[in-house]
Amino acid sequence: MKLGLIGIGKVGSQILTDVQYLNLFSDIVVVDTNEKLARGEVLDHQHAQGLTSTSHIRIVSGDYTDLVDADVIVVTASIATDPNMPDRTALTKGNVGVVTDVMNRINAVTQQPLIVFVSNPVDTMTYIATQVNDYPNEKIMGTGTLLESARFRTLIAHHYDIDPKSVEAFVIGEHGQHAVPVWSKMTIAGMPLDEFETLSQKAAIDREAITQQVDKVSFDVFHDKGWTNVAIAKTTVELVKRLVFNEKAILPLTSITADGSLAVSLPTLVTRQGVNHVFNITLDAAERDQFEQAKAYIQQTIDTHFKK
Ligand SMILES: NC(=O)c1ccc[n+]([C@@H]2O[C@H](COP(=O)([O-])OP(=O)(O)OC[C@H]3O[C@@H](n4cnc5c(N)ncnc54)[C@H](O)[C@@H]3O)[C@@H](O)[C@H]2O)c1
């Protein structure tokens, strides 16, 4: 099983570290326009193979011809992130060029691998990727609001002082300021929120405050640490694992809409073949309104930076 990793900066290198311990891939090919960086990361990761905890797999820095027999490609390639950027959409102008280049180079050698986009703004980049050439759309997806969903569960769990894994909750819409936490469908160990609060006698949660936090926390990490990479790497690697194992997971991911006008994050059934089914779930009035705003924001970003 072969993984291609395009972009080996902060996020890509953390993905490489995590994926090395998954014991899922026998071959990993790293591609970055900064070839020196790619070589250095590969060498550093190879050295971990002198230890018993690390499987002896092949990790190489290479080019697109090495991806001809790849099973999955993860794209984190991006222009440099300005720490003072107001929003991820500030990366759009530069990353349209990056994603176009990446898609053309992949398409020149293969149409087999599933392609997972992480590069921001990830919804718009996923859409652009479907427009560049005739690469099969169902094989192209973005991590979407998978990361926000983990953050949402963590924020809720911290409030109640419980394990985030006991919280069943997800976020849809845009990866960014128009992320939509779906409060109307969240449960804790199967209990709707009201029932959980009554039975646990825990203090009521401030939904508005948590909703505000879902996107803001990423900037807290960004401003304090300088980048985000740990949670997004884990998010991506878990997704890749579920794809490769054909787990038929339903996850909040970004893919192109049925009418082909944009890409947005919704609960999505994914298999080893890629996007299988997108669930246009029922929402309450406020969530519906927020979801429409998310779509309008992504559409505006696409229309501003991309001419069909
Ligand atoms: N989707 C999410 O939830 C999420 C979370 C965190 C970060 N991100 C995004 O992931 C991207 C990467 O973040 P990072 O912190 O690793 O950035 P980074 O600047 O550290 O790394 C980007 C890498 O891409 C390489 N690159 C640029 N153009 C390329 C090309 N055409 N082909 C191959 N490689 C190329 C650069 O040389 C660099 O090594 C950013 O767009 C960031 O906003 C997304």
Ligand as a Chemical Component Dictionary entry (heavy atoms), coordinates in Angstrom:
data_LIG
# 
_chem_comp.id                   LIG 
_chem_comp.type                 NON-POLYMER 
_chem_comp.pdbx_formal_charge   0 
_chem_comp.three_letter_code    LIG 
# 
loop_
_chem_comp_atom.comp_id 
_chem_comp_atom.atom_id 
_chem_comp_atom.alt_atom_id 
_chem_comp_atom.type_symbol 
_chem_comp_atom.charge 
_chem_comp_atom.model_Cartn_x 
_chem_comp_atom.model_Cartn_y 
_chem_comp_atom.model_Cartn_z 
_chem_comp_atom.pdbx_ordinal 
LIG N1  N1  N 0  -7.935 21.694 6.623  1  
LIG C1  C1  C 0  -7.527 21.916 7.861  2  
LIG O1  O1  O 0  -8.250 21.620 8.810  3  
LIG C2  C2  C 0  -6.160 22.538 8.074  4  
LIG C3  C3  C 0  -5.572 22.609 9.342  5  
LIG C4  C4  C 0  -4.292 23.160 9.459  6  
LIG C5  C5  C 0  -3.629 23.651 8.332  7  
LIG N2  N2  N 1  -4.258 23.575 7.129  8  
LIG C6  C6  C 0  -3.629 24.074 5.907  9  
LIG O2  O2  O 0  -2.648 23.135 5.480  10 
LIG C7  C7  C 0  -1.706 23.821 4.643  11 
LIG C8  C8  C 0  -0.301 23.472 5.088  12 
LIG O3  O3  O 0  -0.051 24.059 6.339  13 
LIG P1  P1  P 0  1.450  24.027 6.921  14 
LIG O4  O4  O 0  1.389  24.656 8.271  15 
LIG O5  O5  O -1 2.015  22.678 6.766  16 
LIG O6  O6  O 0  2.174  25.023 5.893  17 
LIG P2  P2  P 0  3.735  25.081 5.566  18 
LIG O7  O7  O 0  3.974  26.407 4.945  19 
LIG O8  O8  O 0  4.518  24.685 6.778  20 
LIG O9  O9  O 0  3.935  23.924 4.466  21 
LIG C9  C9  C 0  3.465  24.021 3.163  22 
LIG C10 C10 C 0  4.426  23.219 2.287  23 
LIG O10 O10 O 0  3.892  23.155 0.952  24 
LIG C11 C11 C 0  5.005  23.223 0.062  25 
LIG N3  N3  N 0  4.531  23.600 -1.270 26 
LIG C12 C12 C 0  4.154  24.818 -1.726 27 
LIG N4  N4  N 0  3.759  24.737 -3.014 28 
LIG C13 C13 C 0  3.888  23.435 -3.386 29 
LIG C14 C14 C 0  3.623  22.721 -4.579 30 
LIG N5  N5  N 0  3.132  23.343 -5.670 31 
LIG N6  N6  N 0  3.866  21.400 -4.598 32 
LIG C15 C15 C 0  4.357  20.764 -3.520 33 
LIG N7  N7  N 0  4.630  21.393 -2.345 34 
LIG C16 C16 C 0  4.390  22.704 -2.272 35 
LIG C17 C17 C 0  5.941  24.232 0.706  36 
LIG O11 O11 O 0  7.260  24.109 0.204  37 
LIG C18 C18 C 0  5.828  23.844 2.182  38 
LIG O12 O12 O 0  6.808  22.891 2.553  39 
LIG C19 C19 C 0  -2.062 25.309 4.762  40 
LIG O13 O13 O 0  -2.843 25.703 3.641  41 
LIG C20 C20 C 0  -2.885 25.374 6.035  42 
LIG O14 O14 O 0  -3.738 26.491 6.080  43 
LIG C21 C21 C 0  -5.485 23.023 6.973  44 
# 
loop_
_chem_comp_bond.comp_id 
_chem_comp_bond.atom_id_1 
_chem_comp_bond.atom_id_2 
_chem_comp_bond.value_order 
_chem_comp_bond.pdbx_ordinal 
LIG N1  C1  SING 1  
LIG C1  O1  DOUB 2  
LIG C1  C2  SING 3  
LIG C2  C3  SING 4  
LIG C2  C21 DOUB 5  
LIG C3  C4  DOUB 6  
LIG C4  C5  SING 7  
LIG C5  N2  DOUB 8  
LIG N2  C6  SING 9  
LIG N2  C21 SING 10 
LIG C6  O2  SING 11 
LIG C6  C20 SING 12 
LIG O2  C7  SING 13 
LIG C7  C8  SING 14 
LIG C7  C19 SING 15 
LIG C8  O3  SING 16 
LIG O3  P1  SING 17 
LIG P1  O4  DOUB 18 
LIG P1  O5  SING 19 
LIG P1  O6  SING 20 
LIG O6  P2  SING 21 
LIG P2  O7  DOUB 22 
LIG P2  O8  SING 23 
LIG P2  O9  SING 24 
LIG O9  C9  SING 25 
LIG C9  C10 SING 26 
LIG C10 O10 SING 27 
LIG C10 C18 SING 28 
LIG O10 C11 SING 29 
LIG C11 N3  SING 30 
LIG C11 C17 SING 31 
LIG N3  C12 SING 32 
LIG N3  C16 SING 33 
LIG C12 N4  DOUB 34 
LIG N4  C13 SING 35 
LIG C13 C14 SING 36 
LIG C13 C16 DOUB 37 
LIG C14 N5  SING 38 
LIG C14 N6  DOUB 39 
LIG N6  C15 SING 40 
LIG C15 N7  DOUB 41 
LIG N7  C16 SING 42 
LIG C17 O11 SING 43 
LIG C17 C18 SING 44 
LIG C18 O12 SING 45 
LIG C19 O13 SING 46 
LIG C19 C20 SING 47 
LIG C20 O14 SING 48 
# 
